[in-house]
Amino acid sequence: MRGLAIFLAVLIVAPTLVTAEQNWPGEPVDNHLYMSWAALTQEVNTWADDNPDIVELSSIGQSFLGKDLWMVVLSDWSMETKSDGSAKEIIYIDGGHHGNEYLGTALAWLTAKWYINEWNAQNAEAIGVLQSTELHILIMLNPDGNDFDTRHNQNLTTAANPFASEPVPTGIDLNRNYDHFWDDCSPSDPFAPGTGPFSEPETRANANYMNTAVQDADLYVTMHTGVWIMLYPWGKWPQQPPDWELFHGIREEVNAGISDIPIQNANQGLYPNCGTSRDYGYGVMGFPTFTFETDDDQFLPGTFEDVNQRLGEELDVMRYLIDNIWYWRARLVVESFSLVDEKVTFTVNNLGRASTQNATLQYVDGNKILWESDNFTANASSTTTITSDGFDFEDGEWRLSYQKRVVHSSQWVNESVDVGNYEVGFFAQSLETLVWALQAGAIPLFVIGFAFWWSREEKPFDLEEIPLEAEILD
């Protein structure tokens, strides 16, 4: 049936195919004409061969049937760091968890393709991003399901959830196979989550990459198809996540000037879902994460359209998220500092769009903490002033220690701080210094007083005259 559908589709759109630019292997794009794993393999290898200055290609594992899972990493490889010497930002993107959701795979592909094309066109936006950022893009996580036109992978040897409405065996739903409240939604999802967390080679490879290659990421977007919506955590609970300020702020900016795509908590915006890569990325890895559900017209017959037109608005949203990666975490800077009577007072400005809790200013000698301030919270895009006492140390260095975001899984950072050449006033000296100053000042005061007294007395030392014996020398 699929082959017949493809044949008929080609007949219908044959004149278009002759003239259309072949940006996507298998134009036009929808569930009728799709990109096979073989076509993707050829495409990404061509990218790497033609653009070694910005493209690194590797396989991070294999599917159940042994197909390579291709990872495309984009950055300006002539620069190991940003121009200011700081580490590059890290972004992680994956597509194709569900094999028959082709537009999600297409959006991951299109994101990579846009930055490659625009780099070569000397586009300032693309150059700026690739000089300061690494884009790690896994375009097709489920190549077996993609080629068989199924949601699940091809592990047909494992029985599905016995409470599922689907017949078994069906293969495994990879986006229910992650180790975050695996198979713990009630009522039980009508999917096949596998025999346990990470029972499938595809999800094991994806999670391993998160933990070893992109653990410093400040954005994770996983791409799907079905309902036009962007979903942030949680899928298990209807409550807003700890970093709701960040997600709400992104929604406001996207809806104000880029797209009117709905952006909601996944549980409320879709349905309860557990064991997803999105909630694993946030709840375990600490990344700010989105499930990007693309075009909801994918399955309509005859909806043939160039991928650049079909997904142009979604690509604009992705460019916004990528361009502003620096803001998707707390960014603390010390704006003022003083030390008075062993009390340290400092003002911190959070330049990021995420809040942080349990932050401290520390005075350290290597890895040894000599002193630290009271814990404080720095809300997104705001300043706070903290006073802590008990400081009486020398020969150390100052640093800020805090989590990038509020969620408990968020990464901790220790960042050196230059508080400037602060001055210590007379009354802020140590007790020893104060005693020395008093002693030193008492000496000239005694001399002056003695001289005055001597001048007022005729015989300041009223001593009896004692005859002196002298030795007569021959």
Residue pairs with C-beta under 8 A, 6 or more apart in sequence:
2 149
5 32
6 32
6 33
9 32
9 33
9 304
10 17
10 33
12 302
12 304
13 28
13 304
16 28
16 304
17 27
17 28
20 27
20 28
20 306
21 306
23 113
23 306
23 307
23 308
24 35
24 106
24 109
24 110
24 306
24 307
25 35
25 36
25 39
25 40
25 42
25 43
26 33
26 34
26 35
26 36
26 39
27 33
27 306
27 307
28 304
28 305
28 306
28 307
29 102
29 103
29 106
29 304
29 305
29 306
29 307
29 310
30 102
30 103
30 298
30 299
30 300
30 303
30 304
30 305
31 100
31 102
31 149
31 298
31 299
32 301
32 304
33 304
34 102
34 146
34 149
35 43
35 102
35 105
35 106
35 109
35 140
35 146
36 146
36 147
37 67
37 140
37 143
37 146
37 147
40 70
40 109
40 139
40 140
40 143
41 68
41 70
43 109
44 57
44 70
44 72
44 139
45 57
47 55
47 57
47 72
47 112
47 116
48 55
48 56
48 57
48 72
51 116
51 119
51 120
52 77
53 76
53 77
53 78
54 74
54 75
54 76
54 77
54 115
54 116
54 119
54 130
55 72
55 73
55 74
55 116
56 72
56 73
56 74
56 75
56 77
57 70
57 71
57 72
57 73
58 70
58 71
58 73
59 68
59 69
59 70
59 71
60 69
60 71
60 138
60 205
60 206
60 208
60 209
61 68
61 69
61 201
61 202
61 204
61 205
61 206
61 208
62 68
62 69
62 201
62 205
63 69
63 142
63 143
63 144
63 153
63 154
63 201
63 202
64 144
64 153
64 154
64 155
64 200
64 201
64 202
65 143
65 144
65 154
67 143
67 144
69 138
69 140
69 141
69 143
69 202
69 205
69 206
70 138
70 139
70 140
71 136
71 137
71 138
71 209
72 112
72 135
72 136
72 137
72 138
72 139
73 134
73 135
73 136
73 137
74 112
74 115
74 116
74 130
74 134
74 135
74 137
75 88
75 130
75 131
75 133
75 134
75 135
76 127
76 130
76 131
79 88
79 131
81 87
81 88
82 88
82 131
82 132
83 131
83 132
87 216
88 132
88 133
88 134
89 132
89 133
89 134
89 218
89 325
89 326
90 133
90 134
90 136
90 214
90 216
90 217
90 218
91 133
91 134
91 135
91 136
91 217
91 218
91 219
91 220
91 221
91 322
91 325
92 136
92 210
92 214
92 217
92 219
92 220
92 221
92 281
92 287
93 108
93 111
93 135
93 136
93 137
93 138
93 220
93 221
93 222
93 223
94 108
94 137
94 138
94 139
94 141
94 206
94 221
94 222
94 223
94 277
95 104
95 105
95 106
95 107
95 108
95 109
95 137
95 138
95 139
95 140
95 141
95 222
95 223
96 104
96 105
96 108
96 139
96 140
96 141
96 142
96 143
96 145
96 146
96 223
97 104
97 141
97 142
97 174
97 175
97 222
97 224
97 277
98 104
98 142
98 145
98 151
98 152
98 173
98 174
98 175
98 224
98 225
99 142
99 143
99 144
99 145
99 146
99 147
99 148
99 149
99 150
99 151
99 152
99 153
100 145
100 146
100 149
100 150
100 151
101 151
101 224
101 225
101 226
101 298
102 146
102 225
102 298
103 225
103 294
103 295
103 298
103 310
103 311
104 223
104 224
104 225
104 292
104 293
104 294
105 139
105 140
105 146
105 223
106 294
106 307
106 310
106 311
107 223
107 292
107 294
107 311
107 314
107 315
107 318
108 137
108 138
108 139
108 140
108 223
109 139
109 307
110 307
110 308
110 311
110 315
111 135
111 137
111 315
111 318
111 322
112 135
112 137
112 139
114 126
114 315
114 319
115 126
115 129
115 130
115 135
118 125
118 126
119 126
119 127
119 130
125 319
125 323
129 135
129 322
129 323
133 322
133 325
135 322
136 209
136 213
136 214
136 217
138 206
138 209
140 146
141 174
141 202
141 206
142 152
142 153
142 174
142 202
144 153
144 154
144 171
145 151
145 152
145 153
145 154
145 171
145 174
148 154
150 171
151 171
151 173
152 170
152 171
152 172
152 173
152 174
152 192
153 171
153 172
153 174
153 200
153 202
154 171
155 171
155 172
155 194
155 200
156 169
156 170
156 171
157 169
158 169
158 172
158 192
158 194
158 195
158 199
159 168
159 169
160 166
160 168
160 169
160 170
160 172
160 191
160 192
161 183
161 188
161 189
161 191
161 192
161 193
162 168
163 187
163 188
164 170
164 188
164 189
164 190
164 191
164 192
165 190
166 190
166 191
166 192
168 192
170 192
171 192
172 192
172 193
172 194
172 199
172 200
173 191
173 192
173 193
173 194
174 200
174 202
174 203
175 222
175 224
175 273
175 275
175 276
175 277
176 182
176 183
176 189
176 191
176 192
176 193
176 194
176 273
176 274
176 275
176 276
177 193
177 194
177 197
177 198
177 199
177 200
177 203
177 275
178 197
178 198
178 203
178 207
178 275
178 276
178 277
178 279
178 280
179 197
179 198
179 207
179 275
179 280
179 284
180 274
180 275
180 276
180 279
180 280
180 283
180 284
181 236
181 274
181 275
181 279
182 193
182 196
182 197
182 274
182 275
183 189
183 193
183 274
183 275
184 236
184 274
184 275
185 235
185 236
185 272
185 273
185 274
186 272
189 272
189 273
189 274
193 274
193 275
194 200
197 275
198 204
198 207
203 277
206 277
207 280
210 217
210 220
210 280
210 281
210 285
210 287
211 285
214 220
215 285
215 411
216 411
217 285
217 287
218 287
218 288
218 325
218 328
218 329
218 404
219 287
219 288
219 289
219 321
219 322
219 325
219 328
220 278
220 281
220 282
220 285
220 287
220 288
220 289
220 290
221 289
221 290
221 291
221 292
221 318
221 321
222 277
222 278
222 281
222 289
222 290
222 291
222 292
223 291
223 292
223 294
224 291
224 292
224 293
224 294
225 293
225 294
225 295
225 298
226 293
226 296
226 298
227 270
227 293
227 296
228 261
228 262
228 293
228 294
228 295
228 296
229 261
229 262
229 263
229 264
229 269
229 270
229 293
230 254
230 261
230 262
230 263
230 264
230 290
230 291
230 292
230 293
230 317
231 263
231 264
231 265
231 266
231 269
231 270
231 278
231 290
231 291
231 293
232 241
232 247
232 263
232 264
232 265
232 266
232 278
232 282
232 288
232 289
232 290
232 291
233 241
233 265
233 266
233 278
233 279
233 282
233 283
233 289
234 241
234 265
234 266
234 267
234 279
234 282
234 283
235 266
235 267
235 270
235 272
235 273
235 274
235 276
235 278
235 279
236 267
236 272
236 273
236 274
236 279
237 267
238 265
238 267
238 268
239 265
240 247
240 265
241 247
241 265
241 282
241 407
242 405
242 406
242 407
242 408
243 288
243 354
243 355
243 405
243 406
243 407
245 353
245 354
245 355
245 379
245 380
246 288
246 328
246 353
246 354
246 355
246 380
246 405
247 263
247 288
249 353
249 380
250 263
250 321
250 328
250 353
251 263
253 320
254 261
254 263
254 317
254 320
255 261
255 263
258 313
258 316
258 317
258 320
259 313
259 314
259 316
259 317
261 313
261 314
261 317
262 269
263 290
266 273
266 276
266 278
266 279
266 291
267 273
270 293
276 291
278 289
278 290
278 291
279 289
281 287
281 289
282 288
282 289
282 407
282 409
283 407
283 409
284 409
285 409
286 403
286 404
286 405
286 407
286 409
286 410
286 411
288 328
288 329
288 354
288 405
290 321
292 314
292 317
292 318
294 311
294 314
295 310
295 311
295 314
297 303
308 315
321 328
326 352
327 351
327 352
327 353
328 352
328 353
328 354
329 352
329 354
329 404
329 405
330 350
330 352
330 354
330 355
330 356
330 359
330 378
330 380
330 402
330 403
330 404
330 405
331 350
331 351
331 352
332 348
332 349
332 350
332 351
332 356
332 359
332 378
332 400
332 402
332 415
333 348
333 349
333 351
334 346
334 347
334 348
334 361
334 398
334 400
334 417
334 419
335 347
335 348
335 349
335 383
336 345
336 346
336 347
337 344
337 345
337 346
337 347
337 419
337 420
337 422
338 344
338 345
338 346
338 422
339 345
339 391
339 422
339 424
339 428
340 425
340 428
341 389
341 427
341 428
342 389
342 390
342 391
342 392
342 428
343 387
343 388
343 389
343 391
344 361
344 373
344 387
344 388
344 389
344 391
345 385
345 386
345 387
346 361
346 373
346 385
346 386
346 419
347 383
347 384
347 385
347 386
348 359
348 361
348 376
348 378
348 383
348 384
348 385
348 386
348 400
349 382
349 383
350 356
350 378
350 379
350 380
350 381
350 382
350 383
350 384
351 381
352 380
352 381
353 380
353 381
354 380
354 404
354 405
354 406
355 377
355 378
355 379
355 380
355 405
355 406
356 377
356 378
356 402
356 403
356 404
356 405
356 406
357 375
357 377
357 403
357 406
358 375
358 377
358 402
358 403
359 375
359 376
359 377
359 378
359 400
359 401
359 402
359 403
360 372
360 373
360 374
360 375
360 376
360 400
360 401
360 402
361 372
361 373
361 386
361 388
361 398
361 399
361 400
361 401
361 417
362 369
362 371
362 372
362 373
362 398
362 399
362 400
362 401
362 414
363 369
363 370
363 371
363 372
363 391
363 393
363 396
363 397
363 398
364 370
364 396
364 397
364 398
364 399
365 395
365 396
365 397
370 393
370 396
371 390
371 391
371 393
371 396
372 388
372 401
373 386
373 388
374 386
374 388
376 384
376 386
377 384
378 384
378 402
392 430
397 416
398 416
398 417
398 418
398 419
399 414
399 415
399 416
399 417
400 413
400 414
400 415
400 417
401 412
401 413
401 414
401 415
402 412
402 413
403 410
403 411
403 412
403 413
404 410
404 411
404 412
404 413
426 437
429 437
453 460
454 460
